[in-house]
Amino acid sequence: MHSHNDDDHSHLTDIEARVRALESLLSEKGYIDSASVDKIVQTYEKNIGPQNGAHVVAKAWTDPDFNQWLKDDATAAIHSLGYTSRQGEHMVAVFNSTDKHHLVVCTLCSCYPWSVLGLPPTWYKSPPFRSRAVIEPRAVLADFGVDISTSKSIEVHDSTAEIRYLVIPEQPENTENLSEAELAKLVTRNSMIGTALLSHLTVGS
Amino acid sequence: MNSGADLGGMMGFGPVIQEGENESNFHATWEERVLGMTVALGACGLWNIDQSRFARESMQPADYIRSSYYQIWLYGVTKLLKEHNMVCEDELVSGQPSLPPVPIKRKLLPNDVMPMLMAGGPANRKEQTTASFSIGQQVQTINAHPSTHTRLPRYARDKTGIIKKIHGVHVFPDSSSQGLGDAPTWLYQVSFSATSLWGEDRNERDTVSLDLWQPYLRAIA
């Protein structure tokens, strides 16, 4: 574990003590059960993460009916795979294509599709991303090493309501013979936010 | 409110710094506890998600911008705990209870965690009216600067966009965040050209889409 903001170590120690005191106070007053807190943390550490979204994407690539269902009603399609959890109650899937690239942000807080991607990475919650994604998406993508041709349109989705967006990246070339499970392994978290492309992937034979 | 949280379009923060695909969810134990406590306290039923967001964005703007995500969560949940008299300042300082607990609607028990997480909290409500706007229609966003919670960011106020999707009827955060009820209303996906939001030197093919409630929108005659 390490700090990756500007806090010095003593500040972190201070906040660690404050949070510990708060948890013991809330437990003593009967508002929370620490075992429930453990279980919430463990669920996001072990069970709910980008592997869920990767499954959705791989299925979209291999199953035309599911692909169409995602376009028509992403909430029902994603829930059918068991990914119903909070911050995924209302889903929209947006499909990258040869003429359009999608990028997801939440400028007002850090709304993110937890049910399919887990908890958001630090950069997604940080002021540089939240401030710049809407005004200079191409420069933000350049920070990720992604270059989108100026002849291709970018649609930025600012997640202002309870609708959560999942980007369906373009399938890498020469992967038509891979199984759904093999394809899912190629799908990265960032590609489902729109800050990575998979099209440049070279897949071994 | 025109809060420190309303960051869209601000400048000067520098590049996006990433830690890579395998970044851990938490960077200190206290962050885990803040996430878990915030979710567990939400289950007590004394406030909703919009009140949580309003509490977080109420942080003094300079502090908000300087704070990490879980520091902001800790600030927000502490504010709500005090506002609902669940804890007082003395107790926060001492870590010891000095006042009796207030009634809560439920306490989240370990066996209820998975069902609660899997059920989520849908924000859609029954449609009682028909939508005022249709797909493809041009609309103008209102120019409003409420001192309370709103989900119409500053950069998208008083702008012209196009209705792209009708999401249905959803809880209206401007009401819900103030404890004034769901006030459900139609929610739309509205698309704005980058040039209309940010000026002529932007790529004319680029767009920004926001999900906006009907009270934020006006028909263009």
Interface residues (C-beta under 8 A of the other chain):
Chain A: M1 H2 S3 H4 N5 D6 D7 L12 I15 E16 R18 V19 R20 A21 L22 E23 S24 L25 L26 E28 K29 G30 Y31 I32 D33 A35 S36 V37 D38 K39 I40 V41 T43 Y44 E45 I48 T84 S85 R86 Q87 G88 E89 H90 V92 T107 L108 C109 S110 S115 G118 L119 P121 T122 W123 K125 S126 P127 P128 F129 R130 S131 R132 V134 I135 P137 R138 V140 D143 F144 T150 S151 K152 S153 I154 E155 V156 H157 D158 S159 T160 A161 E162 I163 T188 R189 N190
Chain B: A5 D6 L7 G8 G9 M10 M11 F13 G14 P15 V16 I17 Q18 E19 E21 E23 S24 N25 F26 H27 A28 T29 W30 E32 R33 V34 L35 G36 M37 V39 A40 L41 C44 I49 R53 R56 E57 I65 R66 S68 Y69 Q71 L74 T78 L81 M86 V87 E91 L92 G95 Q96 P97 P101 I104 K107 L108 L109 P110 D112 V113 M114 L117 M118 A119 G120 G121 P122 A123 N124 R151 L152 P153 Y155 A156 K165 H167 H170 V171 P173 L187 Q189 S191 L197 W198 N203 R205 D206 T207 V208 S209 L210 D211 L212 W213
